[in-house]
Amino acid sequence: MKKENENDMAFKAEDVNWDELHDIGIMKDELELSGELDTLLKGEKTKVMPLKLVLLGVDVVMDATLQLVRKGEAPLLEIQGVTPLGR
């Protein structure tokens, strides 16, 4: 896998709160393995991904895209749920 030039990235991996994302079920290493970490750090939407999240004690299983956006100085992860075909 080709490592992207850091200048191409809108966000730095170290600026993302990976502990917080881990707590809801989004793992940095899984994003790396899927090839979507660089997409996120560029500020682009990922491909549709199956997610298993824990939000406020509720298990949520969904297909969604992820995108980092800027909220003040810190990156914020937006999760955009995708409606399955046929619904």
PyMOL commands that set and color helices and strands:
alter all, ss='L'
color gray80, all
select helices_A, chain A and resi 6-8+13-15+18-24+28-34+37-41
alter helices_A, ss='H'
color red, helices_A
select strands_A, chain A and resi 49-55+58-71+74-81
alter strands_A, ss='S'
color yellow, strands_A
deselect
rebuild
show_as cartoon
